[in-house]
């Protein structure tokens, strides 16, 4: 059994200054972690830096090297294959952590066995080498659509069940979405937990623009073929809707959100307050809830729905109570139609594979 509470994977390709800053903050804040340093064909300066840190860390370090840059995702997967702790954290070498960043993720993983992927509180940094300020963690936990290569915890059990990230995808957003969709199919969820800040930097894109665009296009097509389109819905609930019935319908939409679909709920103030108090307003970041004003609500309903359709033309409007229409909006689908669509998608695309 490994003596370390977590394995931290840091793929590195050059950028020695940022790499040093990243490793220093990790060493200062995670004394019980093992570091898997993956040199992805870096130049000699960066290679020496990693060798120095590996020597300092001793048994707390596993140093892996390749003679050429094989790509970020391949480096991540190589590190995942060496994980011994119950959880691994993927960290880019441009990320900076603060005291207390890791504990909320470990606590969530320990308390929620279905938490296969956990993301910390991520904020865009303001400069190389500048450390983010620590904040008092609130502990808020919300499901999210996907993780982040800036910093993400992955349960080893999940990796053992479905393997690493798809190396044929874009190495970014769609690769991450695909991994979370696969995790959901395998019975695991993706969470974000609020806590101490983890600062990240936007990665500088490499290669030709045309080649990157083609890779993204192929990744989108692959993910849509595997998991369906990421549909968007605008759902209105009338003023007299029963809160308990709405809670049940939010649970239905939660299943859709876990499959990448997005929902905007238009709610009257009393119902919005009820959902806030019961925690239903924070179940998933793909479920957004908008409170109407107490007066002149019909005009606001029309305005909200219009903005959503203008921003994304395929947004489908849905009446939250079957048999009722949406004031000021024509052509809304009944909620029963939405529930059937979510159920059919789950049964056709997310049915767990039978063991051989």
C-alpha positions as a Markdown table, in Angstrom:
| # | Residue | x | y | z |
|---|---|---|---|---|
| 1 | Unk | 0.0 | 0.0 | 0.0 |
| 2 | Unk | 1.3 | 3.4 | -0.9 |
| 3 | Unk | 2.2 | 5.7 | 2.1 |
| 4 | Unk | 1.0 | 8.8 | 0.1 |
| 5 | Unk | -2.5 | 10.2 | 0.3 |
| 6 | Unk | -2.5 | 11.3 | -3.4 |
| 7 | Unk | -0.3 | 11.2 | -6.5 |
| 8 | Unk | 0.3 | 14.5 | -8.3 |
| 9 | Unk | 1.0 | 14.3 | -12.0 |
| 10 | Unk | 2.9 | 17.2 | -13.6 |
| 11 | Unk | 3.6 | 16.9 | -17.3 |
| 12 | Unk | 6.3 | 19.3 | -18.3 |
| 13 | Unk | 7.5 | 20.6 | -21.6 |
| 14 | Unk | 10.0 | 23.4 | -21.1 |
| 15 | Unk | 8.9 | 26.6 | -19.3 |
| 16 | Unk | 11.4 | 26.2 | -16.5 |
| 17 | Unk | 10.5 | 29.4 | -14.6 |
| 18 | Unk | 6.8 | 28.5 | -14.4 |
| 19 | Unk | 7.6 | 24.8 | -13.6 |
| 20 | Unk | 9.8 | 25.9 | -10.7 |
| 21 | Unk | 7.0 | 28.1 | -9.3 |
| 22 | Unk | 4.5 | 25.4 | -9.7 |
| 23 | Unk | 6.6 | 22.7 | -8.0 |
| 24 | Unk | 7.5 | 25.0 | -5.1 |
| 25 | Unk | 3.9 | 25.8 | -4.3 |
| 26 | Unk | 3.0 | 22.1 | -4.5 |
| 27 | Unk | 5.9 | 21.1 | -2.2 |
| 28 | Unk | 4.9 | 23.7 | 0.4 |
| 29 | Unk | 1.2 | 22.8 | 0.5 |
| 30 | Unk | 1.1 | 19.0 | -0.1 |
| 31 | Unk | 3.6 | 17.3 | 2.2 |
| 32 | Unk | 1.9 | 13.9 | 2.0 |
| 33 | Unk | 1.8 | 13.6 | -1.8 |
| 34 | Unk | 3.9 | 11.8 | -4.2 |
| 35 | Unk | 5.0 | 13.7 | -7.3 |
| 36 | Unk | 5.0 | 12.0 | -10.7 |
| 37 | Unk | 7.2 | 14.3 | -12.8 |
| 38 | Unk | 6.8 | 13.7 | -16.5 |
| 39 | Unk | 9.5 | 15.3 | -18.7 |
| 40 | Unk | 7.9 | 15.4 | -22.1 |
| 41 | Unk | 11.0 | 15.9 | -24.2 |
| 42 | Unk | 12.1 | 19.2 | -22.5 |
| 43 | Unk | 15.3 | 21.1 | -23.2 |
| 44 | Unk | 18.3 | 20.5 | -21.0 |
| 45 | Unk | 17.6 | 23.4 | -18.6 |
| 46 | Unk | 14.2 | 22.1 | -17.8 |
| 47 | Unk | 15.4 | 18.6 | -17.6 |
| 48 | Unk | 18.0 | 19.6 | -15.0 |
| 49 | Unk | 15.4 | 21.4 | -13.0 |
| 50 | Unk | 13.2 | 18.3 | -12.8 |
| 51 | Unk | 16.2 | 16.2 | -11.9 |
| 52 | Unk | 17.0 | 18.6 | -9.0 |
| 53 | Unk | 13.5 | 18.5 | -7.7 |
| 54 | Unk | 13.4 | 14.7 | -8.0 |
| 55 | Unk | 16.6 | 14.4 | -5.9 |
| 56 | Unk | 15.1 | 16.8 | -3.3 |
| 57 | Unk | 11.9 | 14.9 | -3.1 |
| 58 | Unk | 13.6 | 11.5 | -2.9 |
| 59 | Unk | 11.0 | 8.7 | -2.5 |
| 60 | Unk | 8.3 | 11.2 | -2.9 |
| 61 | Unk | 9.1 | 11.6 | -6.6 |
| 62 | Unk | 8.8 | 9.4 | -9.6 |
| 63 | Unk | 10.6 | 10.9 | -12.6 |
| 64 | Unk | 9.5 | 9.8 | -16.1 |
| 65 | Unk | 11.3 | 11.0 | -19.2 |
| 66 | Unk | 10.8 | 10.9 | -23.0 |
| 67 | Unk | 13.3 | 12.0 | -25.6 |
| 68 | Unk | 10.7 | 13.9 | -27.6 |
| 69 | Unk | 7.4 | 15.7 | -27.0 |
| 70 | Unk | 4.7 | 13.1 | -27.4 |
| 71 | Unk | 1.9 | 15.5 | -26.6 |
| 72 | Unk | 0.2 | 16.6 | -23.4 |
| 73 | Unk | -2.5 | 14.0 | -23.2 |
| 74 | Unk | -0.1 | 11.1 | -23.9 |
| 75 | Unk | 2.1 | 12.4 | -21.1 |
| 76 | Unk | -0.9 | 12.6 | -18.7 |
| 77 | Unk | -1.9 | 9.0 | -19.6 |
| 78 | Unk | 1.7 | 7.8 | -19.0 |
| 79 | Unk | 1.5 | 9.3 | -15.6 |
| 80 | Unk | -1.9 | 7.9 | -14.8 |
| 81 | Unk | -0.5 | 4.4 | -15.6 |
| 82 | Unk | 1.9 | 4.9 | -12.6 |
| 83 | Unk | -0.7 | 6.0 | -10.0 |
| 84 | Unk | -0.7 | 4.0 | -6.8 |
| 85 | Unk | -2.7 | 6.3 | -4.4 |
| 86 | Unk | -6.5 | 6.1 | -4.4 |
| 87 | Unk | -6.6 | 9.5 | -6.2 |
| 88 | Unk | -4.4 | 11.4 | -8.7 |
| 89 | Unk | -4.3 | 15.1 | -9.3 |
| 90 | Unk | -3.4 | 16.4 | -12.8 |
| 91 | Unk | -1.6 | 19.7 | -12.7 |
| 92 | Unk | -0.2 | 21.8 | -15.5 |
| 93 | Unk | 3.3 | 23.2 | -14.9 |
| 94 | Unk | 1.8 | 26.7 | -15.3 |
| 95 | Unk | -0.6 | 26.3 | -12.3 |
| 96 | Unk | 0.0 | 27.7 | -8.8 |
| 97 | Unk | -1.7 | 26.4 | -5.7 |
| 98 | Unk | -2.3 | 27.8 | -2.2 |
| 99 | Unk | -2.5 | 26.3 | 1.2 |
| 100 | Unk | -5.6 | 24.2 | 1.7 |
| 101 | Unk | -6.2 | 23.7 | -2.0 |
| 102 | Unk | -6.2 | 19.9 | -1.9 |
| 103 | Unk | -8.0 | 19.0 | 1.3 |
| 104 | Unk | -11.6 | 19.8 | 0.1 |
| 105 | Unk | -11.1 | 17.6 | -3.0 |
| 106 | Unk | -9.8 | 14.7 | -0.8 |
| 107 | Unk | -12.7 | 15.1 | 1.7 |
| 108 | Unk | -15.2 | 15.1 | -1.2 |
| 109 | Unk | -13.7 | 12.0 | -2.7 |
| 110 | Unk | -13.7 | 10.2 | 0.7 |
| 111 | Unk | -17.3 | 11.1 | 1.4 |
| 112 | Unk | -18.8 | 10.6 | -2.1 |
| 113 | Unk | -17.7 | 7.3 | -3.7 |
| 114 | Unk | -19.4 | 8.4 | -6.9 |
| 115 | Unk | -17.1 | 11.4 | -7.2 |
| 116 | Unk | -14.8 | 10.2 | -10.0 |
| 117 | Unk | -13.6 | 13.6 | -11.1 |
| 118 | Unk | -13.1 | 16.7 | -8.8 |
| 119 | Unk | -12.1 | 20.2 | -9.8 |
| 120 | Unk | -10.8 | 22.8 | -7.3 |
| 121 | Unk | -11.6 | 26.5 | -7.3 |
| 122 | Unk | -9.8 | 27.7 | -10.4 |
| 123 | Unk | -9.1 | 31.3 | -11.2 |
| 124 | Unk | -7.1 | 32.9 | -14.0 |
| 125 | Unk | -3.7 | 34.1 | -12.7 |
| 126 | Unk | -2.5 | 37.6 | -13.2 |
| 127 | Unk | 1.1 | 37.0 | -14.1 |
| 128 | Unk | 3.9 | 34.5 | -14.2 |
| 129 | Unk | 5.4 | 33.7 | -10.8 |
| 130 | Unk | 2.7 | 35.7 | -8.9 |
| 131 | Unk | 1.0 | 33.6 | -6.3 |
| 132 | Unk | -2.7 | 33.8 | -5.8 |
| 133 | Unk | -4.1 | 34.9 | -2.5 |
| 134 | Unk | -5.6 | 32.3 | -0.2 |
| 135 | Unk | -9.3 | 32.6 | 0.6 |
| 136 | Unk | -11.4 | 30.9 | 3.2 |
| 137 | Unk | -13.0 | 27.9 | 1.6 |
| 138 | Unk | -16.8 | 27.8 | 1.6 |
| 139 | Unk | -17.0 | 24.1 | 0.9 |
| 140 | Unk | -19.7 | 24.5 | -1.8 |
| 141 | Unk | -20.0 | 21.4 | -4.0 |
| 142 | Unk | -21.6 | 21.5 | -7.4 |
| 143 | Unk | -21.6 | 19.1 | -10.3 |
| 144 | Unk | -20.0 | 20.3 | -13.5 |
| 145 | Unk | -19.8 | 19.2 | -17.1 |
| 146 | Unk | -16.1 | 18.4 | -17.2 |
| 147 | Unk | -12.8 | 18.7 | -15.4 |
| 148 | Unk | -9.8 | 21.0 | -16.3 |
| 149 | Unk | -6.2 | 20.1 | -17.2 |
| 150 | Unk | -5.1 | 23.1 | -15.1 |
| 151 | Unk | -6.0 | 21.0 | -12.0 |
| 152 | Unk | -8.3 | 18.0 | -11.6 |
| 153 | Unk | -8.5 | 15.1 | -9.3 |
| 154 | Unk | -9.3 | 11.7 | -10.8 |
| 155 | Unk | -10.2 | 8.6 | -8.7 |
| 156 | Unk | -7.9 | 5.7 | -9.5 |
| 157 | Unk | -10.8 | 3.3 | -9.6 |
| 158 | Unk | -12.2 | 5.4 | -12.4 |
| 159 | Unk | -8.9 | 5.2 | -14.4 |
| 160 | Unk | -8.8 | 1.4 | -13.8 |
| 161 | Unk | -12.3 | 1.1 | -15.2 |
| 162 | Unk | -12.1 | 3.3 | -18.3 |
| 163 | Unk | -8.5 | 4.0 | -18.9 |
| 164 | Unk | -6.9 | 7.4 | -19.7 |
| 165 | Unk | -8.0 | 10.3 | -21.8 |
| 166 | Unk | -8.6 | 9.9 | -25.5 |
| 167 | Unk | -5.4 | 10.8 | -27.3 |
| 168 | Unk | -7.1 | 11.3 | -30.6 |
| 169 | Unk | -9.2 | 14.2 | -29.4 |
| 170 | Unk | -8.2 | 17.9 | -29.1 |
| 171 | Unk | -6.2 | 17.7 | -25.9 |
| 172 | Unk | -8.5 | 20.3 | -24.3 |
| 173 | Unk | -12.2 | 20.9 | -23.9 |
| 174 | Unk | -13.6 | 18.1 | -25.9 |
| 175 | Unk | -11.1 | 15.6 | -24.5 |
| 176 | Unk | -12.2 | 16.6 | -21.0 |
| 177 | Unk | -15.9 | 16.4 | -21.9 |
| 178 | Unk | -15.5 | 13.0 | -23.4 |
| 179 | Unk | -13.8 | 11.7 | -20.2 |
| 180 | Unk | -16.6 | 13.0 | -18.0 |
| 181 | Unk | -19.2 | 11.5 | -20.3 |
| 182 | Unk | -17.4 | 8.2 | -20.1 |
| 183 | Unk | -17.2 | 8.5 | -16.3 |
| 184 | Unk | -21.0 | 9.1 | -16.1 |
| 185 | Unk | -21.6 | 6.0 | -18.2 |
| 186 | Unk | -19.4 | 4.1 | -15.8 |
| 187 | Unk | -21.3 | 5.3 | -12.7 |
| 188 | Unk | -19.1 | 8.3 | -11.7 |
| 189 | Unk | -19.8 | 12.0 | -11.5 |
| 190 | Unk | -17.8 | 15.2 | -12.0 |
| 191 | Unk | -17.8 | 17.8 | -9.2 |
| 192 | Unk | -16.3 | 21.2 | -8.5 |
| 193 | Unk | -15.6 | 22.0 | -4.9 |
| 194 | Unk | -15.0 | 25.5 | -3.6 |
| 195 | Unk | -11.9 | 26.1 | -1.5 |
| 196 | Unk | -8.5 | 27.8 | -1.6 |
| 197 | Unk | -7.7 | 29.3 | -5.0 |
| 198 | Unk | -5.8 | 27.4 | -7.6 |
| 199 | Unk | -4.5 | 29.9 | -10.2 |
| 200 | Unk | -3.9 | 28.9 | -13.8 |
| 201 | Unk | -2.6 | 30.5 | -17.0 |
| 202 | Unk | -4.1 | 30.3 | -20.4 |
| 203 | Unk | -2.0 | 27.9 | -22.5 |
| 204 | Unk | -0.3 | 29.3 | -25.6 |
| 205 | Unk | -1.7 | 27.4 | -28.6 |
| 206 | Unk | 1.0 | 25.6 | -30.7 |
| 207 | Unk | 1.0 | 24.6 | -34.3 |
| 208 | Unk | -0.9 | 26.1 | -37.3 |
| 209 | Unk | -4.4 | 27.6 | -36.8 |
| 210 | Unk | -5.8 | 25.4 | -39.6 |
| 211 | Unk | -4.5 | 22.2 | -38.0 |
| 212 | Unk | -5.9 | 23.2 | -34.6 |
| 213 | Unk | -9.3 | 24.0 | -36.1 |
| 214 | Unk | -9.4 | 20.7 | -37.9 |
| 215 | Unk | -8.6 | 18.8 | -34.7 |
| 216 | Unk | -11.3 | 20.6 | -32.8 |
| 217 | Unk | -13.8 | 19.9 | -35.7 |
| 218 | Unk | -13.0 | 16.2 | -35.6 |
| 219 | Unk | -13.2 | 16.2 | -31.8 |
| 220 | Unk | -16.7 | 17.8 | -31.9 |
| 221 | Unk | -17.9 | 15.2 | -34.4 |
| 222 | Unk | -16.5 | 12.3 | -32.5 |
| 223 | Unk | -18.1 | 13.5 | -29.2 |
| 224 | Unk | -21.4 | 14.1 | -30.8 |
| 225 | Unk | -21.3 | 10.7 | -32.4 |
| 226 | Unk | -20.6 | 9.1 | -29.0 |
| 227 | Unk | -22.7 | 11.3 | -26.7 |
| 228 | Unk | -25.2 | 13.3 | -28.8 |
| 229 | Unk | -25.5 | 17.0 | -29.2 |
| 230 | Unk | -25.2 | 19.3 | -26.2 |
| 231 | Unk | -28.8 | 20.6 | -26.5 |
| 232 | Unk | -30.0 | 23.8 | -24.7 |
| 233 | Unk | -33.4 | 24.2 | -23.1 |
| 234 | Unk | -35.3 | 27.2 | -21.6 |
| 235 | Unk | -37.9 | 25.9 | -19.1 |
| 236 | Unk | -40.6 | 28.1 | -17.6 |
| 237 | Unk | -42.5 | 27.2 | -14.4 |
| 238 | Unk | -45.8 | 29.1 | -13.6 |
| 239 | Unk | -46.2 | 31.0 | -10.4 |
| 240 | Unk | -48.4 | 28.4 | -8.7 |
| 241 | Unk | -46.2 | 25.4 | -9.5 |
| 242 | Unk | -45.8 | 23.1 | -6.5 |
| 243 | Unk | -42.2 | 23.3 | -5.2 |
| 244 | Unk | -42.0 | 19.5 | -4.6 |
| 245 | Unk | -43.1 | 18.8 | -8.2 |
| 246 | Unk | -40.5 | 21.2 | -9.5 |
| 247 | Unk | -37.8 | 19.6 | -7.3 |
| 248 | Unk | -38.5 | 16.3 | -9.1 |
| 249 | Unk | -38.3 | 17.9 | -12.5 |
| 250 | Unk | -35.0 | 19.5 | -11.6 |
| 251 | Unk | -33.8 | 15.9 | -10.8 |
| 252 | Unk | -34.8 | 14.9 | -14.3 |
| 253 | Unk | -32.9 | 17.8 | -15.8 |
| 254 | Unk | -29.9 | 17.0 | -13.7 |
| 255 | Unk | -29.6 | 13.7 | -15.6 |
| 256 | Unk | -29.6 | 15.8 | -18.8 |
| 257 | Unk | -27.0 | 18.1 | -17.4 |
| 258 | Unk | -24.7 | 15.2 | -16.6 |
| 259 | Unk | -24.9 | 14.3 | -20.3 |
| 260 | Unk | -23.8 | 17.8 | -21.4 |
| 261 | Unk | -27.2 | 19.4 | -21.9 |
| 262 | Unk | -27.9 | 22.9 | -20.6 |
| 263 | Unk | -31.0 | 24.3 | -18.9 |
| 264 | Unk | -32.2 | 27.8 | -18.1 |
| 265 | Unk | -35.1 | 27.8 | -15.7 |
| 266 | Unk | -37.4 | 30.9 | -15.6 |
| 267 | Unk | -38.9 | 31.1 | -12.1 |
| 268 | Unk | -41.2 | 33.4 | -10.2 |
| 269 | Unk | -39.6 | 34.8 | -7.0 |
| 270 | Unk | -41.3 | 32.5 | -4.5 |
| 271 | Unk | -40.3 | 29.3 | -6.4 |
| 272 | Unk | -36.8 | 30.6 | -7.0 |
| 273 | Unk | -36.4 | 31.2 | -3.2 |
| 274 | Unk | -37.7 | 27.7 | -2.5 |
| 275 | Unk | -35.1 | 26.1 | -4.9 |
| 276 | Unk | -32.3 | 28.2 | -3.4 |
| 277 | Unk | -33.3 | 27.1 | 0.2 |
| 278 | Unk | -33.4 | 23.4 | -0.7 |
| 279 | Unk | -30.1 | 23.5 | -2.6 |
| 280 | Unk | -31.6 | 22.6 | -6.0 |
| 281 | Unk | -30.3 | 25.9 | -7.5 |
| 282 | Unk | -26.7 | 24.6 | -7.1 |
| 283 | Unk | -26.9 | 21.0 | -8.2 |
| 284 | Unk | -25.2 | 21.5 | -11.6 |
| 285 | Unk | -23.5 | 24.4 | -13.4 |
| 286 | Unk | -25.4 | 23.4 | -16.5 |
| 287 | Unk | -28.6 | 24.3 | -14.8 |
| 288 | Unk | -29.1 | 28.1 | -14.5 |
| 289 | Unk | -32.0 | 29.6 | -12.6 |
| 290 | Unk | -33.4 | 33.1 | -13.4 |
| 291 | Unk | -35.8 | 34.9 | -11.1 |
| 292 | Unk | -38.6 | 37.0 | -12.6 |
| 293 | Unk | -39.6 | 40.4 | -11.2 |
| 294 | Unk | -42.8 | 40.5 | -9.1 |
| 295 | Unk | -44.5 | 42.7 | -11.6 |
| 296 | Unk | -44.6 | 42.7 | -15.4 |
| 297 | Unk | -43.3 | 39.2 | -15.5 |
| 298 | Unk | -44.8 | 38.3 | -19.0 |
| 299 | Unk | -42.6 | 40.8 | -20.7 |
| 300 | Unk | -39.5 | 39.6 | -18.9 |
| 301 | Unk | -40.3 | 36.0 | -19.8 |
| 302 | Unk | -40.4 | 36.9 | -23.4 |
| 303 | Unk | -37.2 | 38.9 | -23.1 |
| 304 | Unk | -35.3 | 36.1 | -21.4 |
| 305 | Unk | -36.4 | 33.4 | -23.8 |
| 306 | Unk | -35.7 | 35.7 | -26.8 |
| 307 | Unk | -32.1 | 36.4 | -25.6 |
| 308 | Unk | -31.5 | 32.6 | -25.2 |
| 309 | Unk | -32.8 | 31.8 | -28.6 |
| 310 | Unk | -30.8 | 34.8 | -30.1 |
| 311 | Unk | -27.6 | 33.5 | -28.5 |
| 312 | Unk | -28.2 | 30.0 | -29.6 |
| 313 | Unk | -30.8 | 29.4 | -32.3 |
| 314 | Unk | -31.4 | 25.7 | -31.4 |
| 315 | Unk | -32.6 | 26.5 | -27.9 |
| 316 | Unk | -35.8 | 24.7 | -27.2 |
| 317 | Unk | -38.5 | 26.4 | -25.0 |
| 318 | Unk | -40.3 | 24.0 | -22.6 |
| 319 | Unk | -43.4 | 24.6 | -20.5 |
| 320 | Unk | -42.6 | 23.2 | -17.0 |
| 321 | Unk | -46.1 | 22.0 | -16.4 |
| 322 | Unk | -47.8 | 19.9 | -19.1 |
| 323 | Unk | -50.9 | 21.4 | -20.6 |
| 324 | Unk | -49.8 | 25.0 | -19.8 |
| 325 | Unk | -48.2 | 27.5 | -22.3 |
| 326 | Unk | -45.5 | 30.0 | -21.7 |
| 327 | Unk | -46.8 | 33.6 | -21.5 |
| 328 | Unk | -45.6 | 35.5 | -24.5 |
| 329 | Unk | -43.8 | 32.6 | -26.1 |
| 330 | Unk | -45.2 | 30.3 | -28.8 |
| 331 | Unk | -44.4 | 26.8 | -29.7 |
| 332 | Unk | -43.1 | 25.5 | -26.3 |
| 333 | Unk | -42.7 | 21.8 | -25.8 |
| 334 | Unk | -44.4 | 20.1 | -22.8 |
| 335 | Unk | -42.1 | 18.9 | -20.0 |
| 336 | Unk | -43.2 | 15.3 | -20.7 |
| 337 | Unk | -41.5 | 15.6 | -24.1 |
| 338 | Unk | -38.3 | 16.8 | -22.4 |
| 339 | Unk | -38.3 | 14.0 | -19.8 |
| 340 | Unk | -38.8 | 11.4 | -22.6 |
| 341 | Unk | -36.0 | 12.9 | -24.6 |
| 342 | Unk | -33.6 | 12.7 | -21.6 |
| 343 | Unk | -34.6 | 9.2 | -20.8 |
| 344 | Unk | -34.1 | 8.0 | -24.4 |
| 345 | Unk | -30.7 | 9.6 | -24.6 |
| 346 | Unk | -29.6 | 8.0 | -21.4 |
| 347 | Unk | -30.9 | 4.6 | -22.5 |
| 348 | Unk | -29.3 | 4.7 | -26.0 |
| 349 | Unk | -25.9 | 6.4 | -25.2 |
| 350 | Unk | -25.2 | 5.8 | -21.5 |
| 351 | Unk | -26.3 | 2.3 | -20.8 |
| 352 | Unk | -23.5 | 0.6 | -18.9 |
| 353 | Unk | -21.7 | -2.1 | -20.9 |
| 354 | Unk | -22.5 | -5.6 | -19.8 |
| 355 | Unk | -19.4 | -7.5 | -18.5 |
| 356 | Unk | -18.2 | -10.2 | -20.8 |
